[in-house]
Amino acid sequence: MYTYDTVAEAVNGLKQRGYTIDFNLEADRLCCTETPLELSPSDFEITEFYRFEGNSDPADEAIVYAIESGKGDKGLLVTGFGISAEGLGEEMIEKLKVKH
Protein backbone atom coordinates (compact mmCIF):
# COMPACT_ATOMS: atom_id res chain seq x y z
CA MET A 1 0.00 0.00 0.00
CA TYR A 2 1.12 3.54 -0.68
CA THR A 3 1.55 6.20 1.98
CA TYR A 4 0.71 9.87 1.65
CA ASP A 5 1.22 12.77 4.04
CA THR A 6 -1.65 14.96 2.84
CA VAL A 7 -5.04 14.67 1.18
CA ALA A 8 -3.67 16.46 -1.89
CA GLU A 9 -0.81 13.96 -2.20
CA ALA A 10 -3.25 11.05 -1.95
CA VAL A 11 -5.59 12.51 -4.57
CA ASN A 12 -2.72 13.27 -6.96
CA GLY A 13 -1.10 9.87 -6.44
CA LEU A 14 -4.33 7.96 -6.98
CA LYS A 15 -5.18 10.00 -10.07
CA GLN A 16 -1.75 9.15 -11.51
CA ARG A 17 -2.60 5.49 -10.90
CA GLY A 18 -5.86 5.72 -12.86
CA TYR A 19 -8.46 6.76 -10.27
CA THR A 20 -9.66 9.69 -12.38
CA ILE A 21 -13.40 9.91 -11.73
CA ASP A 22 -14.48 12.34 -9.00
CA PHE A 23 -17.38 10.80 -7.08
CA ASN A 24 -19.91 12.60 -4.93
CA LEU A 25 -21.72 10.86 -2.09
CA GLU A 26 -25.50 10.70 -2.20
CA ALA A 27 -27.91 8.88 0.11
CA ASP A 28 -27.89 5.58 -1.74
CA ARG A 29 -25.23 5.88 -4.43
CA LEU A 30 -22.01 7.46 -5.64
CA CYS A 31 -22.33 9.68 -8.67
CA CYS A 32 -20.14 11.75 -10.92
CA THR A 33 -21.49 15.07 -12.18
CA GLU A 34 -19.16 15.00 -15.21
CA THR A 35 -20.36 11.60 -16.45
CA PRO A 36 -23.64 9.74 -16.24
CA LEU A 37 -21.97 7.19 -13.93
CA GLU A 38 -23.88 6.24 -10.78
CA LEU A 39 -22.90 3.37 -8.51
CA SER A 40 -25.01 1.72 -5.82
CA PRO A 41 -23.12 0.11 -2.92
CA SER A 42 -23.27 -3.29 -4.61
CA ASP A 43 -21.69 -1.84 -7.79
CA PHE A 44 -18.30 -0.84 -6.31
CA GLU A 45 -15.48 -1.87 -4.02
CA ILE A 46 -13.16 0.26 -1.96
CA THR A 47 -9.71 -0.81 -3.12
CA GLU A 48 -7.72 1.57 -0.90
CA PHE A 49 -8.40 4.31 1.62
CA TYR A 50 -6.28 6.93 3.33
CA ARG A 51 -7.27 8.58 6.59
CA PHE A 52 -5.94 12.01 7.53
CA GLU A 53 -6.28 13.53 10.98
CA GLY A 54 -5.82 17.25 11.51
CA ASN A 55 -3.25 18.08 14.17
CA SER A 56 -5.01 21.17 15.44
CA ASP A 57 -8.15 21.63 13.37
CA PRO A 58 -10.86 18.93 13.17
CA ALA A 59 -11.91 20.45 9.84
CA ASP A 60 -8.66 19.05 8.39
CA GLU A 61 -9.80 15.47 9.02
CA ALA A 62 -10.72 13.49 5.89
CA ILE A 63 -10.78 10.07 4.26
CA VAL A 64 -9.81 9.51 0.63
CA TYR A 65 -11.42 6.38 -0.83
CA ALA A 66 -10.14 4.70 -4.00
CA ILE A 67 -13.25 3.25 -5.68
CA GLU A 68 -13.49 0.66 -8.44
CA SER A 69 -16.69 -0.48 -10.10
CA GLY A 70 -17.38 -4.00 -11.28
CA LYS A 71 -16.93 -2.69 -14.83
CA GLY A 72 -13.47 -1.27 -14.08
CA ASP A 73 -14.37 2.40 -13.63
CA LYS A 74 -11.93 3.92 -11.13
CA GLY A 75 -12.36 7.07 -9.12
CA LEU A 76 -12.09 8.88 -5.82
CA LEU A 77 -14.38 9.88 -3.02
CA VAL A 78 -13.09 12.41 -0.48
CA THR A 79 -15.23 12.82 2.63
CA GLY A 80 -14.98 14.42 6.00
CA PHE A 81 -13.67 12.19 8.74
CA GLY A 82 -16.34 9.78 9.89
CA ILE A 83 -19.38 9.08 7.79
CA SER A 84 -22.43 10.85 9.15
CA ALA A 85 -25.49 8.61 9.10
CA GLU A 86 -27.74 11.57 8.43
CA GLY A 87 -29.19 11.28 4.96
CA LEU A 88 -27.34 8.08 4.02
CA GLY A 89 -28.92 4.70 3.45
CA GLU A 90 -27.87 1.83 5.70
CA GLU A 91 -26.21 -0.08 2.85
CA MET A 92 -24.05 2.94 1.95
CA ILE A 93 -23.04 3.49 5.59
CA GLU A 94 -21.93 -0.14 5.88
CA LYS A 95 -19.97 0.05 2.62
CA LEU A 96 -18.03 3.16 3.66
CA LYS A 97 -17.18 2.11 7.21
CA VAL A 98 -13.45 1.99 7.67
CA LYS A 99 -12.81 -1.51 8.96
CA HIS A 100 -9.10 -1.22 9.64
JOJO-V890539 format. One record per backbone hydrogen bond with DSSP energy under -1.0 kcal/mol. CO is the residue of the C=O (numbers start at 1). NH is the residue of the N-H. E is the energy in kcal/mol with one decimal. If there is no record, write none. Layout:
CO,NH,E / CO,NH,E
//
This chain:
6,10,-2.1 / 7,11,-2.8 / 8,12,-2.6 / 9,13,-2.8 / 10,14,-2.7 / 11,15,-2.4 / 12,16,-2.1 / 13,17,-1.0 / 14,19,-2.5 / 15,18,-1.7 / 18,20,-1.6 / 21,76,-3.1 / 24,31,-2.2 / 27,89,-3.2 / 29,26,-2.5 / 30,39,-3.0 / 31,24,-3.1 / 37,32,-1.8 / 39,30,-2.8 / 40,43,-2.3 / 43,70,-1.7 / 45,68,-2.4 / 48,66,-3.0 / 50,64,-2.7 / 52,62,-2.1 / 57,60,-2.5 / 58,61,-1.6 / 61,81,-1.3 / 62,52,-3.2 / 63,79,-2.4 / 64,50,-2.1 / 65,77,-1.9 / 66,47,-2.3 / 66,48,-1.0 / 67,75,-2.4 / 68,45,-2.4 / 69,72,-1.6 / 73,69,-2.8 / 74,21,-1.8 / 75,67,-3.1 / 76,23,-3.1 / 77,65,-3.2 / 79,63,-2.4 / 85,88,-1.8 / 89,93,-2.2 / 90,94,-2.3 / 91,95,-1.9 / 92,96,-2.0
//
